[in-house]
């Protein structure tokens, strides 16, 4: 009995070991199948690729930019004083001649009244001195007065005339200062900013408000130095505003800056916009400048995305090209010519129309069959 018991236990243990071994083998199979679940058809390695292409004769360059006012004015008083009226708000449309702000005018009115009185007194004195000079001149002709008396009368008349001239100037200046106590819009526009508040004392030239003309706006972007030699090939300009429902407006070149500006040493380019009357585009609006470039003699080079070019352990550049018939990927050494519109120009090593891999290079080996997933459009 004991012998049979030992034999039974041995058989059970043997079955258990076989079962455990079978489970272990199945688990190892499951582990080997894990990565294959991400593979393409037939277990092929999925990669992303695009077709290499030659640069077209006409292409587009896009740069972010910001709208600026072609005509803007910082409004300020020509005289100091206390602001007692400020009937404007940021974003408010105003017409030419509308009131922007007004100072306390009491002192300026008093100055006009005083200057008016001084002018009147000077005029009266001049009239008296002229009459006196006329009488003395007649008496001198009759030899009833001396020459010194004639000279004194003439001098008094001339002095009174000079005093009247000064009084008239002072009156004119007082009226001018009174007029300048009111600040009006010099043209139709929109209040872009307000720098003061009511009952604030302001000085001469202190900024009160910023007025812009919305009918004449411009967009400014930055050009990299590498594109300056191609500026004569810029043929059309368009501005797109994503924040305004992708509004697209034709634009006209105003100018390209003659020197690069810090900190990134780019050249400013400015184009003039003509926005619709019912949709003014205010300064500060962000947009995209789309430049059409027409190259009469495009370079004989092939362009690929920057992500398609990788370095070998020796530091050489190469791309992985997929044979569409066999589906196999092979590395192609390339000679890089330069950059163009965010892509790399290859002088040799790849031909237009060939598919180059843009991602997954670390998993590639020469001759490996791959599957291109979601290929981009040609030349993308």
C-alpha positions as CSV (number, residue, x, y, z in Angstrom):
1,X,0.0,0.0,0.0
2,X,2.7,2.4,0.9
3,X,4.4,1.6,-2.4
4,X,1.3,2.4,-4.4
5,X,0.8,5.7,-2.4
6,X,4.3,6.8,-3.3
7,X,3.8,5.9,-6.9
8,X,0.5,7.9,-7.0
9,X,2.1,10.9,-5.5
10,X,5.0,10.7,-8.0
11,X,2.5,10.6,-10.9
12,X,0.6,13.6,-9.5
13,X,3.8,15.6,-9.1
14,X,4.8,14.7,-12.7
15,X,1.5,15.9,-14.1
16,X,1.7,19.1,-12.1
17,X,5.2,19.7,-13.4
18,X,4.1,19.1,-17.0
19,X,1.1,21.5,-16.5
20,X,3.4,24.2,-15.0
21,X,5.8,23.8,-17.8
22,X,3.0,24.1,-20.3
23,X,1.7,27.3,-18.6
24,X,5.2,28.7,-18.6
25,X,5.7,28.0,-22.3
26,X,2.3,29.6,-23.0
27,X,3.3,32.7,-21.0
28,X,6.6,33.0,-22.9
29,X,4.7,32.8,-26.1
30,X,2.3,35.6,-24.9
31,X,5.3,37.8,-24.1
32,X,6.8,37.3,-27.5
33,X,3.5,38.2,-29.1
34,X,3.2,41.5,-27.1
35,X,5.2,43.8,-29.4
36,X,3.6,42.3,-32.5
37,X,0.2,43.7,-31.4
38,X,1.6,47.2,-32.4
39,X,2.9,46.0,-35.7
40,X,1.4,46.7,-39.1
41,X,-0.1,44.1,-41.5
42,X,1.8,40.8,-41.3
43,X,3.8,42.0,-38.3
44,X,5.6,44.7,-40.3
45,X,7.1,47.6,-38.5
46,X,4.9,50.7,-38.8
47,X,6.7,53.9,-39.8
48,X,5.7,57.4,-40.9
49,X,7.1,58.6,-44.2
50,X,6.8,61.4,-46.8
51,X,7.9,61.8,-50.3
52,X,11.0,63.8,-51.1
53,X,10.2,66.6,-53.6
54,X,11.9,69.3,-55.6
55,X,11.1,72.9,-54.6
56,X,8.3,74.3,-56.8
57,X,8.6,77.5,-58.7
58,X,5.9,79.1,-56.6
59,X,5.6,78.4,-52.9
60,X,4.5,80.1,-49.7
61,X,6.2,81.4,-46.6
62,X,4.2,82.0,-43.4
63,X,5.2,84.1,-40.4
64,X,3.4,85.3,-37.3
65,X,2.8,89.0,-37.0
66,X,0.9,91.7,-35.1
67,X,-1.3,94.5,-36.3
68,X,-0.2,98.0,-35.8
69,X,-1.8,101.3,-36.6
70,X,-0.4,103.0,-39.7
71,X,-1.7,106.3,-38.3
72,X,-1.8,106.8,-34.6
73,X,-1.5,109.9,-32.4
74,X,-0.7,110.4,-28.8
75,X,-3.0,113.2,-27.7
76,X,-1.9,115.7,-25.1
77,X,-2.6,119.2,-23.9
78,X,-0.4,122.2,-24.9
79,X,-1.2,123.9,-21.6
80,X,-1.2,122.5,-18.0
81,X,-4.3,122.3,-15.8
82,X,-6.9,120.2,-14.0
83,X,-9.0,117.8,-16.1
84,X,-12.7,118.4,-15.5
85,X,-14.1,116.5,-18.4
86,X,-12.9,113.2,-19.9
87,X,-15.8,111.7,-22.0
88,X,-13.9,108.9,-23.6
89,X,-13.4,105.1,-23.1
90,X,-11.0,102.6,-24.5
91,X,-12.3,101.2,-27.8
92,X,-14.7,104.2,-28.3
93,X,-15.1,105.5,-31.9
94,X,-14.8,109.3,-32.2
95,X,-15.3,111.7,-35.0
96,X,-13.0,114.5,-36.0
97,X,-13.6,117.4,-33.6
98,X,-15.2,115.3,-30.8
99,X,-14.1,116.3,-27.3
100,X,-11.4,114.1,-25.8
101,X,-10.8,116.0,-22.6
102,X,-11.2,119.5,-21.1
103,X,-9.3,121.4,-18.5
104,X,-10.6,123.8,-15.9
105,X,-10.9,126.9,-18.0
106,X,-11.6,129.6,-15.4
107,X,-8.0,130.8,-15.1
108,X,-7.6,130.9,-18.9
109,X,-10.8,132.9,-19.3
110,X,-9.6,135.3,-16.6
111,X,-6.4,135.7,-18.6
112,X,-8.3,136.4,-21.8
113,X,-10.4,139.1,-20.0
114,X,-7.3,140.8,-18.5
115,X,-5.5,140.7,-21.9
116,X,-8.6,142.2,-23.5
117,X,-8.7,145.1,-21.0
118,X,-5.0,145.7,-21.5
119,X,-5.4,145.7,-25.3
120,X,-8.3,148.2,-25.0
121,X,-6.3,150.5,-22.8
122,X,-3.3,150.4,-25.1
123,X,-5.6,151.2,-28.1
124,X,-7.1,154.1,-26.3
125,X,-3.6,155.5,-25.3
126,X,-2.4,155.1,-28.9
127,X,-5.3,157.0,-30.2
128,X,-4.6,159.8,-27.7
129,X,-0.9,159.9,-28.5
130,X,-1.5,160.0,-32.2
131,X,-3.9,162.9,-31.9
132,X,-1.4,164.7,-29.6
133,X,1.4,164.1,-32.1
134,X,-0.8,165.4,-35.0
135,X,-1.4,168.7,-33.0
136,X,2.3,169.1,-32.1
137,X,3.3,168.5,-35.7
138,X,0.9,171.2,-36.9
139,X,2.2,173.6,-34.2
140,X,5.7,172.8,-35.1
141,X,4.9,173.6,-38.8
142,X,3.7,177.0,-37.6
143,X,6.9,177.3,-35.4
144,X,4.8,177.5,-32.3
145,X,6.6,174.5,-30.6
146,X,10.2,173.5,-30.6
147,X,11.7,170.5,-32.4
148,X,12.4,168.7,-29.0
149,X,8.6,168.9,-28.3
150,X,7.9,167.4,-31.7
151,X,10.4,164.6,-31.1
152,X,8.8,163.8,-27.7
153,X,5.3,163.6,-29.2
154,X,6.6,161.3,-31.9
155,X,8.3,159.1,-29.4
156,X,5.2,158.8,-27.2
157,X,3.1,157.9,-30.2
158,X,5.5,155.2,-31.3
159,X,5.7,153.8,-27.7
160,X,2.0,153.6,-27.6
161,X,1.9,151.8,-30.9
162,X,4.5,149.2,-29.6
163,X,2.5,148.8,-26.4
164,X,-0.6,148.1,-28.4
165,X,1.2,145.5,-30.5
166,X,2.4,143.7,-27.4
167,X,-1.1,143.8,-25.9
168,X,-2.6,142.3,-29.1
169,X,0.0,139.5,-29.0
170,X,-0.8,138.8,-25.4
171,X,-4.5,138.7,-26.1
172,X,-3.9,136.3,-28.9
173,X,-1.8,134.1,-26.7
174,X,-4.4,134.1,-24.0
175,X,-7.1,133.1,-26.4
176,X,-4.8,130.4,-27.8
177,X,-4.2,129.0,-24.4
178,X,-7.9,129.1,-23.7
179,X,-8.6,127.1,-26.9
180,X,-5.8,124.6,-25.9
181,X,-7.6,123.9,-22.7
182,X,-9.9,121.7,-24.8
183,X,-8.5,118.6,-26.5
184,X,-10.4,117.4,-29.6
185,X,-9.9,114.4,-32.0
186,X,-7.8,115.5,-35.0
187,X,-9.4,112.8,-37.2
188,X,-12.0,110.0,-37.2
189,X,-10.6,107.1,-35.1
190,X,-10.8,104.8,-32.1
191,X,-9.5,105.4,-28.6
192,X,-6.8,102.7,-28.3
193,X,-5.7,103.7,-24.8
194,X,-6.4,106.2,-22.0
195,X,-3.6,107.4,-19.8
196,X,-5.3,109.8,-17.3
197,X,-8.4,110.1,-15.3
198,X,-10.8,112.9,-14.5
199,X,-9.8,115.5,-12.0
200,X,-6.1,114.7,-12.5
201,X,-3.7,117.6,-13.0
202,X,-1.6,117.2,-16.2
203,X,1.4,119.0,-17.6
204,X,2.2,120.2,-21.1
205,X,2.8,117.2,-23.4
206,X,1.6,114.6,-20.9
207,X,-0.1,111.8,-22.7
208,X,-3.9,111.8,-22.3
209,X,-5.1,109.2,-24.9
210,X,-3.9,107.2,-27.8
211,X,-6.0,107.6,-31.0
212,X,-5.6,105.3,-34.0
213,X,-7.1,105.3,-37.4
214,X,-8.7,101.9,-38.0
215,X,-9.2,102.5,-41.7
216,X,-5.4,102.3,-42.3
217,X,-3.7,99.4,-40.4
218,X,-0.6,97.4,-41.0
219,X,0.8,94.1,-40.0
220,X,4.4,93.6,-38.9
221,X,6.3,90.3,-39.0
222,X,10.0,89.2,-38.8
223,X,12.0,87.7,-41.7
224,X,15.1,85.5,-41.0
225,X,18.3,86.7,-42.5
226,X,18.4,83.7,-44.9
227,X,15.4,85.0,-46.8
228,X,16.6,88.6,-47.4
229,X,18.3,87.6,-50.7
230,X,14.9,86.3,-51.9
231,X,13.0,89.4,-51.1
232,X,12.8,90.4,-54.8
233,X,10.9,87.1,-55.4
234,X,8.1,88.1,-53.1
235,X,5.1,88.5,-55.4
236,X,2.0,88.5,-53.2
237,X,1.0,89.2,-49.6
238,X,-1.9,87.9,-47.6
239,X,-2.8,88.2,-43.9
240,X,-4.9,85.6,-42.1
241,X,-6.5,86.2,-38.7
242,X,-7.4,83.0,-36.9
243,X,-9.0,84.9,-34.1
244,X,-11.4,86.6,-36.5
245,X,-12.8,83.4,-38.1
246,X,-9.7,83.0,-40.4
247,X,-10.4,86.3,-42.0
248,X,-8.1,86.7,-45.0
249,X,-7.1,90.1,-46.4
250,X,-4.9,91.0,-49.3
251,X,-2.0,93.2,-48.3
252,X,0.5,95.5,-49.9
253,X,4.2,95.7,-49.0
254,X,5.1,98.8,-47.1
255,X,8.8,98.0,-46.6
256,X,11.4,95.6,-45.2
257,X,13.8,97.0,-42.6
258,X,17.3,97.7,-43.8
259,X,19.0,96.1,-40.8
260,X,18.4,93.2,-38.5
261,X,16.9,93.9,-35.1
262,X,17.9,92.3,-31.8
263,X,17.5,90.0,-30.0
264,X,17.2,87.4,-32.7
265,X,18.6,89.5,-35.5
266,X,15.6,89.3,-37.8
267,X,14.5,91.9,-40.4
268,X,11.1,93.6,-39.9
269,X,8.6,93.4,-42.8
270,X,5.5,95.6,-42.8
271,X,2.5,95.2,-45.0
272,X,-0.5,97.6,-45.3
273,X,-4.0,96.2,-44.8
274,X,-7.4,97.4,-46.0
275,X,-9.9,95.9,-43.5
276,X,-13.6,96.0,-44.3
277,X,-15.5,99.0,-42.9
278,X,-17.8,96.7,-40.8
279,X,-14.9,94.9,-39.2
280,X,-12.0,97.2,-38.1
281,X,-8.9,95.3,-37.0
282,X,-7.5,96.9,-33.9
283,X,-3.8,97.2,-33.1
284,X,-2.5,94.2,-31.2
285,X,-4.5,91.7,-33.2
286,X,-2.3,88.6,-34.0
287,X,-2.2,87.4,-37.6
288,X,-0.3,85.3,-40.0
289,X,1.6,86.8,-42.9
290,X,1.4,84.6,-46.0
291,X,4.0,85.5,-48.6
292,X,3.9,84.0,-52.1
293,X,7.4,83.5,-53.5
294,X,7.9,83.0,-57.2
295,X,11.4,81.7,-58.1
296,X,12.1,81.9,-61.9
297,X,15.0,79.5,-61.4
298,X,14.3,77.1,-58.5
299,X,17.4,75.2,-57.3
300,X,17.9,71.6,-58.6
301,X,17.7,70.1,-55.2
302,X,15.5,67.6,-53.3
303,X,13.9,68.6,-50.0
304,X,13.0,66.4,-47.1
305,X,11.7,67.2,-43.6
306,X,14.3,67.8,-41.0
307,X,13.1,64.8,-39.0
308,X,14.0,62.5,-42.0
309,X,17.7,63.2,-41.7
310,X,19.6,61.3,-39.0
311,X,23.3,61.0,-38.2
312,X,25.4,57.8,-38.4
313,X,27.8,56.8,-35.6
314,X,30.5,58.3,-37.8
315,X,28.7,61.7,-37.9
316,X,27.5,61.4,-41.5
317,X,24.0,62.3,-42.6
318,X,21.6,59.8,-44.0
319,X,17.9,59.1,-44.7
320,X,16.0,55.9,-44.7
321,X,14.3,55.2,-48.0
322,X,11.4,52.8,-48.4
323,X,11.1,50.7,-51.5
324,X,7.4,50.8,-52.2
325,X,7.4,47.5,-54.1
326,X,9.4,45.4,-51.6
327,X,8.5,47.4,-48.6
328,X,12.1,47.3,-47.4
329,X,13.9,50.2,-45.8
330,X,17.5,51.0,-46.5
331,X,19.8,53.9,-45.4
332,X,20.9,56.4,-48.1
333,X,23.9,58.7,-47.3
334,X,23.0,62.3,-48.3
335,X,24.9,65.5,-48.9
336,X,23.1,68.4,-47.2
337,X,23.0,71.7,-49.1
338,X,21.2,73.9,-46.6
339,X,17.7,74.8,-45.3
340,X,14.7,76.0,-47.1
341,X,11.4,77.0,-45.5
342,X,11.9,74.6,-42.6
343,X,13.1,71.7,-44.8
344,X,16.6,70.3,-45.6
345,X,17.9,70.5,-49.1
346,X,19.8,67.4,-50.2
347,X,22.3,67.8,-53.0
348,X,22.6,64.0,-53.5
349,X,21.6,60.7,-52.0
350,X,17.8,60.9,-52.5
351,X,15.6,61.5,-55.4
352,X,12.3,63.3,-55.8
353,X,9.4,60.9,-55.3
354,X,11.2,58.5,-53.0
355,X,9.6,57.8,-49.6
356,X,11.8,58.8,-46.7
357,X,11.0,57.7,-43.1
358,X,10.4,60.6,-40.6
359,X,10.0,58.6,-37.4
360,X,11.2,55.3,-35.8
361,X,14.7,55.4,-37.1
362,X,16.1,53.7,-33.9
363,X,14.2,50.5,-34.7
364,X,15.4,50.3,-38.3
365,X,17.9,47.9,-39.8
366,X,18.9,47.6,-43.5
367,X,16.5,45.5,-45.4
368,X,13.8,45.5,-42.7
369,X,10.3,45.4,-44.1
370,X,8.1,48.2,-42.9
371,X,4.6,49.5,-43.3
372,X,3.9,53.2,-44.0
373,X,1.0,54.4,-41.9
374,X,-1.0,57.6,-42.6
375,X,1.4,58.9,-45.3
376,X,1.4,62.6,-45.7
377,X,0.8,64.4,-49.0
378,X,3.6,64.5,-51.5
379,X,6.2,67.1,-50.8
380,X,4.8,67.5,-47.2
